Amino acid sequence: MKQDLPFIGVLGIAVVCAVAAVAYLLTGGTETTTAIGVAITGAAVGQIVVVFLLMRHNEKNENLARRLVRDMAGVHSEVRRKTESLQARLDQVDQDSQSQAAMIANGFSDLKSSYTSLQTFMHTQMVKLQTPVASAPVLAKPVIADVVEEPAPERELELAAEPDPFADQILFSLEPIVDVQSGRTAHYRMHLAMMLDNTEMGHDQLLHYAGRVGKRAELDVVALREAFSLLQRLRQRDPQLNIFVNVGPETLADAVSISQIETERQNFGEHATGVVFEMTHSMLAGLSEAGLEGLARLARAGGQFSLTQVSVAGLDLHAMDALNVRYIGLPSASIDASGPSTSLIGFAQMARLSRVNVIITGLSNASLLTKLGSVARLACGPCFAAPRRVKRGMGGAPAQHEMAA
């Protein structure tokens, strides 16, 4: 518009002159020739300016149209390039998905093979376990807690006093739970493993497969029996030390297994509370009525419990106190690198008031040690030490753990 102002000014002057000349003639002016000439000249100049402005604007519009066409062509080219690039990526993702699907299929095949081997192995061992002693070969009996002297009324309870070939296949390890203030080992967590086809099956995998083949209760009883035997030796050095042993929902729901555990606890005497029954928070929430009854039986008998993988938002501390839950495990991932949140500190304070001890589990970042004081005094994980294998039948036990400076 600024470029058109001079032309618009000329057009205005021409129009004013033409209008003034016409007005002069209409009012009876005597210089008619001059007035007519001025009017015609003003009109002609005005028309010329208007035509020039129209041509100028038409040229601008054409240039704008050409620019738009050129830009549209560039956009179309860019869209086509990006579309081709996206299609290439989609093709690559499709190929990767097919490759991953094949790997998953192979993994499921291997998992099925391992599961079948474990099922066959555990079935064979349980058949051996249930074979009468008179017809069975003599087996070396591991050093475990003292067994019941009096015969039990049920066949299943009598098996606890017989040689246990199934227990011989289990590998036991102890993971230290460290007092972060003193650097000393306060308690231990028991880990289980088993050799299958020259491959060691780890703790979580073994517990999972034992549950799948219906042998979890037998596995837990074996682990608890070994824990009582180890604790009897470890408490000679530290009377306050506990061993945490994982128990499954199948074990709590099995009345025979609960009776075996109660018998073992009675044999161990006043230190029976030193074996703490450990389970996950989600498992507690999903227990059946029979499982809740088994848990209540152990709690009424003075058994202590520990919850791991705890979700703070979904935990009722008053209910935990009633169930005799004395330890809760918070994953180290729930603590920010900058330190515990205000809500987590408040929860820890409420836990202490409810007589519940907080343990930070899976701790691998040593820099968090100085920030745990407001939340927990106990911790475990790779930051301290890996689970240590127990030499069975030789009276051996892990030495006390000194926390690295």
C-alpha positions in Angstrom: 0.0 0.0 0.0 2.8 2.5 0.7 4.1 2.0 -2.8 0.6 2.8 -4.2 0.2 6.1 -2.2 1.7 8.4 -4.8 -0.6 7.1 -7.5 -3.6 7.2 -5.2 -2.7 10.9 -4.5 -2.6 11.7 -8.2 -5.9 9.9 -8.7 -7.4 12.0 -5.9 -6.2 15.3 -7.4 -7.5 14.4 -10.8 -10.9 13.5 -9.4 -11.0 16.7 -7.4 -10.2 18.8 -10.5 -12.8 17.1 -12.6 -15.5 17.5 -10.0 -14.5 21.1 -9.4 -14.7 21.9 -13.1 -18.1 20.3 -13.4 -19.4 22.2 -10.4 -18.0 25.4 -11.9 -20.0 24.8 -15.1 -23.2 23.9 -13.2 -23.0 27.1 -11.2 -23.0 29.2 -14.3 -19.3 29.9 -14.8 -18.3 32.0 -17.8 -15.0 30.2 -18.6 -16.7 27.2 -20.1 -13.9 26.1 -22.4 -11.3 26.1 -19.7 -13.6 24.3 -17.2 -14.5 21.6 -19.8 -10.8 21.1 -20.6 -9.9 20.7 -16.9 -12.8 18.3 -16.4 -11.7 16.1 -19.4 -8.1 16.2 -18.3 -8.9 15.2 -14.7 -11.1 12.4 -15.9 -8.5 11.1 -18.4 -5.7 11.2 -15.8 -7.9 9.5 -13.3 -8.7 6.7 -15.7 -5.0 6.3 -16.6 -4.1 6.0 -12.9 -6.8 3.5 -12.2 -5.7 1.3 -15.2 -2.1 1.6 -14.0 -3.1 0.5 -10.4 -5.1 -2.4 -11.7 -2.2 -3.6 -13.9 0.2 -3.2 -11.0 -2.0 -5.3 -8.7 -2.6 -7.9 -11.3 1.1 -8.3 -11.7 1.5 -8.7 -7.9 -1.2 -11.3 -7.8 0.4 -13.2 -10.6 3.8 -13.2 -8.8 2.1 -14.3 -5.6 0.3 -17.1 -7.4 3.6 -18.3 -9.0 5.2 -18.2 -5.6 2.4 -20.2 -4.1 2.6 -22.8 -6.9 6.4 -23.0 -6.3 5.9 -23.4 -2.5 3.2 -26.0 -3.0 5.6 -28.0 -5.3 8.3 -27.8 -2.6 5.8 -29.0 0.1 4.6 -31.8 -2.1 8.2 -32.9 -2.7 9.0 -32.7 1.1 5.9 -34.7 1.9 6.7 -37.3 -0.6 10.3 -37.6 0.7 9.1 -37.9 4.3 6.4 -40.4 3.3 9.1 -42.6 1.6 11.3 -42.3 4.7 8.3 -43.3 7.0 7.5 -46.2 4.7 11.1 -47.3 4.9 11.0 -47.1 8.7 7.7 -49.0 8.8 9.3 -51.7 6.7 12.2 -51.9 9.0 9.9 -52.1 12.1 8.0 -54.8 10.4 11.1 -56.8 9.8 12.3 -56.3 13.4 8.9 -57.4 14.7 9.0 -60.5 12.6 12.5 -61.2 13.9 11.5 -60.6 17.5 8.4 -62.8 17.0 10.7 -65.6 15.9 13.0 -65.1 18.9 10.0 -65.1 21.2 8.7 -68.3 19.6 12.1 -69.9 20.1 12.2 -68.7 23.7 8.8 -70.3 24.4 10.1 -73.5 22.8 13.1 -73.5 25.1 10.9 -72.5 28.1 8.6 -75.4 27.4 11.5 -77.8 27.1 13.0 -76.6 30.5 9.5 -76.8 32.1 9.1 -80.4 30.9 12.6 -81.3 32.1 11.9 -79.7 35.5 8.5 -81.4 35.9 10.0 -84.8 35.1 12.9 -84.2 37.5 10.8 -83.1 40.4 8.2 -85.8 39.9 11.1 -88.4 40.0 12.5 -86.9 43.2 9.1 -86.8 44.9 8.5 -90.5 43.9 11.8 -91.3 45.6 10.9 -89.2 48.6 7.6 -91.2 49.0 9.4 -94.6 48.7 9.4 -96.5 52.0 12.8 -96.5 53.8 13.0 -100.3 54.0 13.2 -100.6 50.2 15.1 -97.4 49.5 18.9 -97.2 49.2 20.8 -95.5 52.0 21.3 -91.8 51.3 23.6 -89.3 53.0 21.4 -87.2 55.2 22.3 -83.4 55.1 22.8 -81.5 58.4 19.4 -80.0 59.0 17.4 -79.0 62.1 16.4 -81.8 64.6 13.4 -83.8 63.5 10.4 -84.8 65.6 11.1 -87.8 67.9 7.5 -88.8 68.2 5.7 -90.3 65.2 3.1 -88.0 63.6 -0.4 -89.3 63.1 -0.3 -88.7 59.4 1.9 -90.2 56.7 2.9 -86.8 55.3 4.3 -85.7 58.7 6.3 -88.9 59.0 8.1 -88.1 55.8 9.8 -85.1 57.6 11.9 -87.6 59.7 13.1 -89.6 56.7 16.1 -89.0 54.5 15.3 -86.3 52.0 16.7 -86.9 48.6 14.8 -83.9 47.2 16.5 -81.6 49.6 19.9 -82.8 48.4 19.2 -81.3 44.9 18.6 -77.8 46.3 21.4 -75.2 46.5 21.1 -72.7 49.3 22.6 -69.2 49.5 22.3 -66.4 52.0 22.1 -62.7 51.1 23.2 -60.3 53.8 20.8 -57.7 55.1 23.0 -54.9 56.4 22.7 -52.3 59.1 23.7 -49.3 57.1 24.7 -47.3 60.2 27.2 -49.9 61.6 28.0 -51.8 58.4 27.3 -55.1 60.0 25.2 -58.0 58.8 21.9 -57.8 60.8 20.0 -60.6 59.1 20.1 -62.9 56.0 17.7 -63.7 53.1 17.7 -67.2 51.8 18.0 -67.9 48.0 17.4 -71.2 46.4 18.8 -72.7 43.2 18.9 -76.1 41.5 21.1 -77.7 38.9 19.2 -79.0 35.9 21.0 -80.4 32.9 24.3 -78.8 34.0 22.5 -75.4 34.2 21.8 -73.6 37.4 18.1 -72.6 37.8 18.0 -69.4 39.8 15.8 -68.5 42.8 12.8 -66.8 41.0 12.7 -69.3 38.2 12.9 -72.3 40.6 10.0 -71.0 42.7 7.9 -70.3 39.6 8.4 -73.7 38.2 7.9 -75.4 41.5 4.5 -73.7 41.7 3.6 -74.8 38.2 4.3 -78.4 38.8 2.6 -78.5 42.2 5.8 -78.9 44.3 6.0 -75.4 45.9 4.8 -76.6 49.3 7.5 -79.3 49.4 10.2 -76.9 48.3 9.2 -74.4 50.9 9.3 -76.9 53.7 12.7 -78.1 52.7 14.0 -74.5 52.6 12.5 -73.7 56.0 14.0 -76.9 57.5 17.4 -75.8 56.3 16.9 -72.3 57.6 16.2 -73.6 61.1 19.4 -75.6 60.9 21.5 -72.7 59.8 19.9 -70.3 62.3 20.8 -72.6 65.1 24.4 -72.1 64.3 24.3 -68.5 63.3 22.6 -67.4 66.5 25.5 -68.8 68.5 27.3 -65.7 67.2 24.4 -63.2 67.1 21.3 -64.1 69.1 19.3 -61.3 67.3 20.0 -62.5 63.7 17.1 -63.7 61.6 16.8 -65.6 58.3 14.1 -64.6 55.8 12.6 -67.5 53.8 10.2 -67.1 50.9 6.9 -69.0 51.2 4.3 -69.4 48.5 0.5 -69.2 48.5 0.4 -73.0 47.9 2.3 -73.6 51.1 0.1 -71.4 53.2 -3.0 -73.0 51.7 -1.7 -76.6 52.5 -2.7 -77.7 56.0 -0.2 -80.5 56.0 2.7 -78.2 55.1 1.6 -75.7 57.8 1.6 -78.6 60.3 5.1 -79.6 59.3 6.3 -76.0 59.7 4.6 -75.7 63.1 6.4 -78.9 64.2 9.8 -77.6 63.0 9.1 -74.3 65.0 8.3 -76.3 68.1 11.5 -78.3 67.8 13.5 -75.1 67.4 12.1 -73.7 70.7 12.3 -70.1 71.8 14.3 -68.9 68.8 11.7 -70.1 66.3 10.7 -66.5 65.5 14.2 -66.1 64.0 12.9 -67.6 60.7 10.9 -64.9 59.1 8.3 -65.9 56.4 8.7 -63.7 53.4 6.2 -63.0 50.6 5.4 -60.3 48.1 2.8 -57.7 48.7 0.8 -58.7 45.7 0.8 -62.4 46.9 -0.7 -61.3 50.2 -3.5 -59.5 48.5 -4.3 -62.5 46.4 -4.4 -65.2 49.1 -7.3 -67.7 49.1 -9.3 -68.4 52.2 -7.2 -71.5 52.9 -4.0 -69.4 52.4 -5.3 -66.8 54.9 -6.1 -69.5 57.4 -2.6 -70.9 57.1 -1.1 -67.4 57.5 -3.3 -66.8 60.6 -2.1 -70.2 62.1 1.5 -69.2 61.8 0.8 -65.7 63.1 -1.1 -67.0 66.1 1.9 -69.3 66.8 4.2 -66.2 66.9 5.6 -66.5 63.4 6.9 -63.2 61.9 6.3 -62.1 58.3 8.1 -59.9 55.9 6.5 -58.2 52.8 8.6 -57.4 49.7 8.0 -55.3 46.6 5.7 -53.2 48.8 3.4 -50.5 47.3 3.3 -47.8 49.9 0.0 -46.4 48.6 -1.8 -49.7 49.1 -0.5 -50.8 52.5 -2.5 -50.8 55.7 0.0 -50.6 58.5 -2.5 -51.4 61.2 -3.5 -54.6 59.4 0.1 -55.5 59.0 0.6 -55.2 62.7 -2.4 -57.5 63.3 -0.9 -60.1 60.9 2.5 -59.9 62.7 4.2 -58.4 59.6 7.4 -57.0 61.2 9.4 -56.2 58.1 8.5 -54.5 54.7 10.8 -54.3 51.8 10.8 -51.2 49.7 12.6 -51.4 46.3 15.5 -49.0 46.0 13.9 -47.8 42.7 11.2 -46.0 44.8 13.9 -43.6 46.2 15.0 -40.7 44.0 18.7 -40.0 43.5 18.1 -36.7 45.4 16.8 -38.6 48.4 13.5 -40.0 49.8 10.3 -38.0 49.2 8.4 -36.3 52.0 5.5 -38.9 51.7 8.0 -41.8 51.9 9.6 -40.3 55.0 6.1 -39.9 56.6 5.3 -43.5 55.7 8.5 -44.7 57.3 7.7 -42.8 60.5 4.2 -44.4 60.6 5.8 -47.8 60.1 8.1 -47.4 63.1 5.1 -46.5 65.2 3.4 -49.7 64.0 6.5 -51.8 65.0 7.3 -52.5 61.4 11.0 -52.3 60.2 11.6 -51.0 56.7 14.3 -52.7 54.5 15.5 -51.2 51.2 15.9 -54.0 48.8 18.0 -54.3 45.6 20.2 -51.4 46.5 23.0 -51.0 43.9 23.7 -47.3 44.1 26.2 -46.7 47.0 25.6 -43.0 46.9 22.1 -43.5 48.4 23.5 -45.0 51.6 23.9 -41.6 53.3 20.3 -40.7 52.4 18.5 -43.7 53.9 18.6 -42.7 57.5 15.2 -41.0 57.4 13.5 -44.1 55.8 15.3 -47.3 56.8 18.2 -48.7 58.8 18.4 -52.0 57.0 19.2 -52.6 53.3 20.4 -55.3 51.0 21.4 -55.7 47.4 24.4 -55.8 45.0 25.8 -52.7 46.8 26.8 -54.9 49.7 27.3 -58.5 48.5 25.7 -61.2 46.3 24.0 -64.2 47.9 26.7 -66.6 49.2 26.5 -70.3 48.8 26.0 -72.4 51.9 28.1 -75.6 52.3 25.7 -78.1 53.6 26.6 -80.9 55.9 29.9 -79.2 56.9 28.6 -76.8 59.6 29.6 -73.9 57.4 27.8 -70.5 57.3 28.6 -67.2 55.7 30.9 -64.9 57.7 29.6 -61.5 58.9 29.5 -58.9 56.2 31.6 -55.8 56.6 30.2 -52.9 54.5 32.8 -51.3 52.3 33.8 -47.7 53.2 
